Amino acid sequence: MSGAFVRVALDHPLPTLFDYRCEAVPAPAPGTLVAVPFGKRNVVGLVVEVSAHSDVPPERIREVRAVCGGCAPLSAEWLALVAFAADYYQRSLGEVALPALPQALRDPERWPRLFTVAPRFRLTEAGRSALPEALPARAVALRRLAAALVDRGVLDLSDARELHPKAAATLAGWQRQGWLELEPEGEPNGAPVGGPVASDSAAALGACDVGAAGGGEALAQGDTPDDTPDDAPASANGAAGRAVRPVLTDEQAQAVQALAKARGFSPFLLHGVTGSGKTEVYLRAIEALFDAEPAAQALVLVPEINLTPQFEAAFRARFAGRTGDESIVTLHSAMADGERVRSWLAAHTGRARIVLGTRLAVLASMPALALIVVDEEHEPAYKQQEGLRYSARDLAIWRAKQRGIPVVLGSATPSLESWWHAQQGRYRQLSLARRAVAAAALPTVKMIDLEEERRRGRGSVDGISGPLAAALKARLARGEQSLVFLNRRGYAPVLACDACGWVAGCPRCSAYVVLHKGEHALRCHHCGWEARVPRACPDCGNVDIAPLGRGTQRVEETLAALVPGARVLRIDADSTRRKGSAQTLFSNVHAGEVDILVGTQMIAKGHDFQRVSLVAVLNADAALFSHDFRAGERLFAQLMQVSGRAGRAGLPGEVLVQTRYPRHALYHALARHDYVGFANATLGERRDAQLPPFVYQALLRAEGRTLEAALGFLGQASAALADVPAAERVTLYDAVPMTIVKVANVHRAQLLLESASRASLLATLRAWQPLLRALKGVIRWSVEVDPLDI
């Protein structure tokens, strides 16, 4: 029998590798992508091992159908990273490795086109002088193509075709006019720079004190050009950023110096108040890195897609002229397949010096990675909630440990797990206690007591109290902007009949549907079910059915009537569905075309609104009495972040929080901007209650056609745990329905495991998984380590 045998990881839940015969000479190295038959399908797998022998009977071994020669093999270091993630998060290697790759790489039919070198056009001096002024004003697509050339200097044909449908003919015409010249062809994908090979995941786990990802404990010892990132000075924006380099404060300079001197694995917690200039610290730290290591790469993670365009603008303003345009790339799930695979390959080959991305970017192949930055490290968005439920923040720390490089966690409100690590000396804390702009003080925070307003007979107009309405009108009169924060989209969360008590519910979920008045629709925010608003109550025929509660659409409508003459704009997931719409809306805010901005958490962080002097918070009390022990921490972080949007450019800032509990300890800490006091008090409560970060948790979730089936499976799972020796040090709680029991006609339940020893918890889960697979029943189940929501 000729040829070698390759052991391949496939995107399949079975925790095993699959043997195939490969006739290619030489045999594909570990880390190579191959197309193989699996059942009746042709799928892409990842070669993990190569051997001259196989224990599988010869008649059962099938042939490798194709080898992806255009993409250099993934490094042993990257394979070790995904192996660790698979082991820690209790998934198969293929379930981690394959989804981490762009979709285009997982389609063997696209390989020939993917690795064909596209012609690249370079703008000449004549072209720079002529474009885009030489084009008709109404030729939008042409001017868009010209603007990309002027901005980037070089553009390949595949990128150009995404900007203009007839790009090939257009670029050829411009070339004949002398505006462009064709670059010499080159290899699209060279071999990546080598890096140190990590030890196996078990050894690395022991060395790193791997932490609770869901709760945020670290895995280590211890989407507009006019936007600027949170804490970035105004001069970092656009052309101004290229001309003006802000002077560092003493605190910023000390932080930059500490990062520049860091050697080996060095985890830093950059705790800076909103507007203190954390982004400038990131920029200077990367500059220092590139001065010391000209070929180094840096990874910068942001929590949400809508923050990547503004970060990209700031980084391009600082680095594009220094490192070349294509050396700064973005990675996030909203990118087109072609765009995403090009960015990924640029990182994989080392051409991309800076990778900006959301949580999926933490698994990008970066062979020369030398610095990792995790901005807003406390954000729950870093925890994947479907499939592989990993924490990108925690994997970033483990990856820094693996490579022996610095990692920076930045936040005005660090997660309690990260704060605890810093207090224990596992992370080095860097503090920015003052805003970077000398004239910009932290805003004054005041509570509007809704009960007191009611007792005095002053009430409110559809949720907007008298003092808040007066404050909004005063800002309008002064030409300043206001921000109204309500973390609930739609018009109203409930549509009800007061005659018979009927409430509009989702037929597929155990949840109410949300009224979207503009679309005249009822929509479930859990499964997407939608229906028209009924003319009358379907139970009793009453025509006076009414919306209860308020969402951003209703607040937008109310403010338009309550503050005459104000230009009111709403930014939430409903108003930003189309690609690029969020950037356009934020541009309008920065341009001063908006007087009152209404929005959800999309506007709460990462935006430098220069003219906002008032922030109003509605319905914050809902999180004060949640069953979730993390609700208070999230609320405080959210309020601190949204409060920081006020008074950033020297205007006196004020924050008004409407509440029925103005004496609550959380609001007292907020009024003092006292994160330290809040964090230490909350950690004390967590210690007394034996909650993370003082214990480690995992969830077994089950989904079935009925709740009884899901609970029955969990009962069997609980009984099977008695056969696992390591379970002696693990506390097992009773199986219970999830908070929202039914979603899309699927009933859900969960089982919580808890231990004071992370090693015991992980050992129990490893031994438990084969027993779970042996259980019978038509049930989907999954294990989540370090859950965020319980």
N, C-alpha and C positions, 0 to 999 in steps of 0.2 A: 504494500500500500504506500503510494508516494505522497509527498507533501507533508506539511506540518499541521498540527492541531492547534486551534486557537480557542481559548475560553472567553466567551463573550457575555457582557452584561446587557440585558434587554429591559425595556420599560415594562416590567411585569412584577406583580407582588411576590412571586416565589423568591425566597432568599437564596438563590443559587445562580451559578454561571452555567452557560450552555455551550457544549462542545461542538465545534464545526471543523471540517477538513478544509484546508486552504492550499491551493496549488500554486499560489503566487510565489515568485522567487525575486528577492528574498521575502520571507514571511513577514506579514505586517507586525510592526513593533507594538508593545503595549501602549494604549492611548490612541490607537488608530480607529477611525470609524469604518465600519464594514456594513454591506447590505447582505442580509442572510434570510433564508426562508424560515418562517415560524408559523406552523399550522398551514393555512392556505394563503398567508400574506407574505409579502416581502417587506421586511422591516430593517431599520438601522440599529446596529448594536455597537458596543464599544469593546474593543479587544483589551482584556485585562491581563491575560497570561498567554504565553506561547509555549507549546510543549511538543516533543517528538512522539509522545504516547497519549492515549486516552483510555479511560476505564469504561467508556460507553461501548456497547457492542457495535462492531463495524457496520452492521446492517441498519443501525438507527442513526448513524452520523450522516449529516447532510453537508453539502458544499457551500462555502462562502461564494456569493454571487458577484460581488463587486467590492473593491477596496477604494476608499476615498483618498486618492493620491494627491489631490490638490491641497488638502488641509494637513499641515504638519501635525504629527502625533501630539496629543495632550501629555503634559509632563507627568513624571512620577509624583511630583509634589501635588499637582492638581488631582490626580487619582487618589492620593492619600487624603486630601481634603474631602472629597465626596464620600470616600470610604468612612471617614470619621462621622460625617453628617448622617450617613445611612445607619451606622451603628448606634449613634446617640439618639436619633429620632425614630428608631425602630422601623426602618423601611429597607427594601432591597437596594443593592447598589445601583441597579439600573433605574429604579424609580427616582433616584437623586441625580445621577449623571446625565441621563438622556434629556429630561425636561430642562436641565440647566443650559442646554444648547439651543441656539436659535432654530425655529421650525424649519428653515430652509436647509439646514445641515442634516435634519432628520428625514429628508425626502431624497432618496438616491436618484430619482429622475431629474432633480435639479442640479446635481453635482456638475455635469458637463458645462452648463451655462454659468454656474456659480463661479467656476474657477477659470473662465475665459477672461483674459485681460481686456478690459474696456478701454477704448481710446480716451486719453486725458487731454484736455484743452487748457492751455495757459494763456492768461490775459496779457497782451502786449501793452507797451506804453501808449501806443496809438489807441488801443481799445479802452484803456483806462481813461483816456481823455474824452473819448467819444461816447462811452456808455455810462448811464442809460439815456443821456440827453438826446442822442440822435434818434431815439425811437419815438413813435407816436404816443401821445399821452394816454390814449385809450387802449393801447396794446398791453393789457394787464399781464398776460402770460409772458410776453416777450420781455417786459420790464422786470418781471419776477426772475426770469432766467439771467438777465443782465445783472441784476442786483446781487444774485448769488455769486456770479463770477467776480464782480467788484469786491464783494466781501471776502471771498475765499481765495481768489487769485487763480486757483486751479479747480477744474470741475471735470469729472469723468462722465462719459456718455450715459451710463446707467442712472446717475444722480440727475443729470439734465433732463432725462425723459420723465422723471417724476414731477418736474417743474413745467415742462412744455411738451405737448403731444407730438410736435414735429421738431424735436430738439436736434436730431441728426442733420436735417437739411438746414436748419437755422445756423447751427454752429459751423457747418461747412461753408455757408455763405459768409459768415463773419470772418472765417479764416481767410477766404479769398480777398476780403477787404483789408486784411492785415491787422485785424483787431485781436485775432487769436493765433496761437501757434500750437502745433501738435507735439506733445511730449513723447520722448522715446518710450517704447514699451518696456515693461518690467514685470518681474514675477509678482503676482498678487499676494502670495502667501509663502513667506520664507519660513525656515525653521525657527522656532522661538528660542530666545536666549535661555540658557540653562539656569537652573536654580538648585538650591539644596534640597535633597530628598528628605521628607519628613519620616519620622518613625511611624510604626503602626498606630492605629487609632487607640488601642488600649493603653499603650505606653504614653502616648500624648495626653490621653484623658487623665492619667494619673499625675502627669506633670503639671497640668493646667488648672486643676480645681474647677472643672467644667461647671458652668453655672446655669441657673434656671432661665432658660430663654424666654419662656412665656412671661415670667415675672420680671424679666429684664436682667437677671443676674448674669454676669459676663462668663463666657466660656474660657476663662483663663484664671490664672492665679491672680490669687490676689486678693408747569409746562408753558414773557413779552420782552422785547428788547428794552422797554422802558422800565421794567421791573428790576429791582436790586434785591439781593438776598437779605434775610433778616440780619441786622447788625452790620450790613455793608454800607459804607459811607456813600453819599449820593454821587461822589466823584467816580465811583467804581462802575458807573453806568455809561455804556455807549462810548462815544468819542471822548467825553470828559474823562472817563476812566483811563484812557490811553494817555491823556495829557497830564493828569494830576494824580500824584501818588500821595495818599493821605499820610499825615504825620502820626506816628503811633503814640498812644498814651503810654505812661510808664508801665501800667499793668500789661498792656498789649506787648510792649517791648520785652518785658520779662518772660511772658508766655512764649513768644517767638524764639527767644534765646534758649529757653529750656527745651523746646522741641528741636531746635537746630543741633543742640549738644547731645541729644538722646542717641544712645547706641544700643543695639540689640533690642529684644522685646521690651518695650516701654509703654505701658498703658497709661494714658493721661485722661483725666476728667476735667474738661474746660468748662467751669461753671461761671457763666457770665450773664448778667442781667440783660433784658432785651435792649437792643441798641448799643451794647457795649463794644461791638466790633469783633465778634467771633469770626465772621467771614474773612475779615482782613488778616486775622491771625492764621487762618487756613492758607490764604494766598501767600503770605510771607513764608510760612513753613515749607510750602511746596517750592517756592523760589530758592530757599536755602538748600533744599534737597537737590534741585537740579544743578545748583552751583557746585555741590559736592560730588554728585553722581550724574553726569550728563545723559546717561542712557536709562535712568531710573524711571519707574512708573508710579503714579499715585492714583488711588481709588477714593472717590468722594461719594458718600451715600447720602441721599436725601429721602425723607419719608414718603413724599407724594409726587405724582407725575407733574402736577401743575407748578411745582417749584423748580423743576429742571431747566426750563427756558431761562429763568432769571439767573440761576447759578451759571448756566452756560454763557450768558452774556457777560457776566462779571469775569469769568475765567478767560474767555476769549479776549476781552479788553486787556487783560493783564498778560496773557501768555501767547496769543496767536502769533504775534510778530516775532516772538522769541523761539517758539518750538514748531511753528508751522500749523496751518489750519487743521489738517486732518489728524494732528496729534491730540486733539481734544474731541472726544466722542461722548455720546450719551447712550444709555441703555435703559429702556423701560418697556413695559408691556404694551403701551399704546403705539409703538413704532411699527411701521410697515415691515413686512418680513425682509424685504431686500435691504432696507435701511438698517435694520437691527443686525442682520448677519454681517454687513460691511463693518459696522462698529465693533462687533464681537471679534471679527477676524483681525481688525486693526489692533485690538488689545492683545489678541493671541500671538500675533507676530512681533509685538513690541513697537509697532509704528505709532500706536496711540500712547502718548505719554501721560495723559490725564483721562480717566474714565469717570464720568458723572452718571449716577444712576440711582434707581430705586432698589428695593431689596434684592431683586433678581441679579443685580450686578455683582453681588458679593461672591457669586460662583463663576464670574467671568475668568477666563484663562489670562493671567497677566504674569508672564515669566520673569519680568524685572521689577515686580511690585516692591516698593520700598517705604511706602507710607499709606496708611488708611485713615480716613476721616469719616466719622459718622455724625452728621449734623442732626440736631433735635433727637438725640439718642433715646429719649424717653418715649417716643411716639409708638403707640400700639401698631401702627402701620408696618413696622419692621417685622412683625410676626405674621407669617403666611397662615391663612385660615382655611385653606383647602389643599388637598393632596399632601405633599410633604409639608408638615406644619413646623417650619423652622423659623428661628429668629435670626434675621440677617445681621443684627447688631452683635449678637453673641458669636455667630460664625465669623464675623469680622475680627473679633478679638482672638478667637482660636487661630484664625489664619495668620494674624500678626505674630502670635506665639510660634506658629509653625515656621514662619520665615525669619523670625528674629528681628522684627522691625517695630517702629513706633506705631501706635494707634491712638487717635484722638477722639474722645466722645464729648461732643459739645452740646450744651443745653442751658437754658435759664432755669429749668426745673428738672434736674436729672431724675431718672427713675430711682426709686428707693433702694433697689438692689445695687445700682451703680454707686449711689451715695454711701451705702453701707460698706462697699468695697473700698471706697476712698477713705472713709473713717477708720477702717482697719489697716490702712497703709498698703493695700494691694494695688491701688491706683494712685498715681501722683496727682494731686489736685492743683489746678491753676485757676485763679479767681480773677474775674473782671467785674468789680463791684460798682463801677461808674460807667455812664454812657460815654461813647467815644466823642460825640459832639459836646463841647463844653457847655453850651447854652441849653442842652437838652436834658432836663431833669426828669426823673421818673414821675408819672402822673399821680395826681391825688385820687384816692379811691374812696368813694362814699356809698353808703347803703340807702336805698329808698325803701322805707318800711311800708309795705303795702297794707298791713293791718292798721297801722297808724293813719294812713291816708283814708282807709275805709271808715275808721271810727270818726274821723273829722268830716266825713261826708264829702270828701273830695274825689273818691273813686278813681276810675281810669276810663279811658276811651279805647275800648277793644284791646286791653292789655297794655296800653301806653299811659303811664301815670302823669299827673299834672306837672310835677317837677321835671320829669324827663322831657315832656313836650316843650316846656319853657326853655330848657337847655338846648334842645335841637333848634328852636327858633332863634335863640341868641347866637348860635354858631352860624346859622344861615345869614343873619344880619351882618356878621363880621366877615363873611366870605370864607369861613373855615369849613372843613369837612367833618362829618360825623360818621361813626360806624356803629351799626346796631347788630348785635350778635344773638342769634337764636339757633341752636343746633337741632333744628327740626324743619325739614323741607316739606313742601306741599302747602295747601291752603289751611287745612285743619286735619288733625290726626283721627278724628272721629266724626261720623255722620249719624245722627240719632233721631229717634221719634220720641217726643216727651209725652205722647198720649199712651203708648203701649210699652215703651221701653226698648223697642227694636234698635239694634246697633248694626251698622253695616260691617260685616265680617267677610274675610276671605274664605271661599268654599274649599280651598286647598290647604289652608294654614290655620293654626289656632291663633289668629291675630286679626286685629281690625284693619280695614283698608283706609287709605289716606285719600282725602278729597283734594283733587287738583282742579281748582275752579276754572282756570283758563282753558284747559282741555275738556272741561265738563266731564271729568272722568273720576272713577274710584280706582285706586291702584294699590296693589299689595307691594310693599317694599321688601318683602322676603322672597316671593316666588315670581313676581312680575305680572300676576293675574290682573286683568283690567276689565272694567265694565262702565257703562254710561251711568250717570247719576239718575236714580229713579225720580219720576215726577211726584210720587206719593209713597208713603210707607207700604212696603210689600205685605206687611202683616195686617194692618188695620185700615189702610187707605188714607190715613191722615196726610194732608198735603203740606203741613207745616213741619216737615223734617228740617233739622237745622244742624249746622256744623258746630262742634264743640272743640274748644282748644284753638291753638294758633300755630301756624307754620310760617315759613318765610314769605310765601305768597300773600298771606293775609296781612302780615305786618307791612309788606310793601304797599299794599292797597290802603291800609289805614294811614300810613305816614304821608302818602300822597295827598290825602284829604285833610290830615291834621296839620301839616306844615305847608301851607299854600306857597307855590312858587319854587319849592325845592325840587331839584332833579334827583329822583330816587332810583337807585339801581340795585338789583338783586343778583347775587352770585351764589349759586349752589349747584348741586349735581344736575338739576333740571335745566337750568339756564346755560349750562356749559357742556351740553351733550355733543355738539358738533366739534370736530377737531379744530383747534385754534381759537375757539370761541372764548375760552378762559383768558387767553393772552389778550384778545381784543378788549374784553371787558375791563381787565386790570389796567390796560393802557388808557382807557377812558378815565379811570379813577386818577391815575398819575397825571394825566393831562389837565385835571381840574374840571372835567366835564360832568362831575357827579358831586352833589352836595351831601346826600345821605346814602351810604352803602349798607345794604342789608344782606346778611349771609350766614352761612353755617361755618363749620370748622375750616372750610377752604380759605376763609379770610382771616383766620385766627392766628396764623403763624407765617413767618417767612417773607412778609411783605413790608416794604419800607414806604409807608404812606406819609409823605412829607407834610401834608396839610391837614391831617386828621388831628383834631384837638379834643374830641369827645368820643368816648366808647361807651355804649350802653349794652348791658347784658340782661336778657330776658329769660325767664323760666330756668334759672340756675338751680333752684331748690329741688328739682326733680331727682337730682343725683345724690342728694344728701342722705336719703334713707333707702338706698338701694341694697339688695341682698348681696351684691358683689363687694367683697372687701377692698377691691381696688378702685371703687367708684369715687371715693373722696380724693385719692391721689390724682386720678384723671381729671376730676373737676378742678382741683387747685391748679394743675398744670395748664389746663385749658384757659382758665380765667387769667392766670399770670401772662400767658402768651397773648391773649387778645387784648389785655390791658396794655401790653407793651406796644401796641400799634399807635397809641396816643402820645403826642408831645415829642416826636422824634427829631424835629428840625428846629427846636427852640421855642415853638409855641407852647404856652402852658397847657398841659394835658390833664384831663379829668375823666374818671371812670365812674359810671353810675350803675349800680347793681340793684335791680328790683328784686326784693326778697321779702318773705314773711318771717324770716329767722335772722334778723340783722345781728343778733348776739352770738350766732354760731361761731365756734372757735376757728373754723376754716375761713370765714369772712374776716375775722379779726386779724388773722395772719396775712390774708390778702391785702387788707388795708395798710399793713406795715411793710408790704413787700418782703415778708419774712419767710423765705423758703426754708432757711436753715431751721428755724423754730418749728415750722410745720413738719418738716421731714423727720427731725429727731423725735418729736412727740408721736408721730405716726409709727415710726420704727419701734418705739417703746410699746405701743399697743400691739403691734405685730409680734413682738417678742413674747408678750404676756399671753397672747392667744395662740402662739405657736403656728404662725403663718409665714409664708415666704417673705424675706429670704432666709428665715431660720429653719425652715423645713423645705423638702423638695417634693413636688407633686407630679402625678401623671393621671390622665383620664383614659378610660376605655369607653368609647362611644359606640352605640349600636343603633342601627336604623332598620325598621321593618315595616310591613304592611299594616301591622297593628301595634299598639303600645304593649299589649300583652306579650307579643312575640319578641319585641326588643328587650323587655324586662326579663323574659324567660331565658333569653340567651345570656344576659348578664348574670342571671342566677347560676347558670351552668358554669360561666367563666369564674364566678366567685368560688364555686365548689372546687374547680380545677386548681385554683391557686393553692389549695391545701397540699398539693403534691409537689410544690416548689419549695425546696429547702431554704433558699434565700429570703422567702417571704416572711420569715420569723421576725424580721426587723422592719416590716412594712405594715402600716395600718390600712385596712380595707374598710371603706364605708359602704353603706347600703346603696343598692342601685335605685336611682330616682329618675323620673321624667325630666327632660331638659326644660328650661324656662319657657321656650316656645316649643311645645311638644310636637306639633305637626307642621311641616314645611313641604309644600308641593306634594301633599298626600302621603308623605313619608313620616312615620312616627319615630321619635328619637328619645333615647334614654342614655344615662351615663353612670359610670362607676368610678369613684375617686380613690386613688392610692396615694399614700403619703408616707414619708420616711425622713428621719433626721440624718440619714446617710444617703448621699447620692449614689455611691457605689452599690449599696444594697438595693436601691430602687431600680437601677439599671440592670443589675444582675437578675433581679426578679422578672423584669420585663422580658429579658432575653430568653429565660427559661420558660416563661409563660406563653410566648408566641406560638411555639409548635402545638401546645395543648389547645390554644384558641382555634387554630386552623383545623384541628380534628373534631371540633364541635359541630353538631348538625343543626340545620335550620336555614331558612331563606333569609339571611341577615347580612347586611353590610356592616362591617365593624372597622374601627381604626383606633390606634393608640396615639395619644398626643402627650409628649413630654413637655413639662413646664407650661401648662395651659394658661392662657390669659383670661379666658372666660369660663367660669365654673357654675 
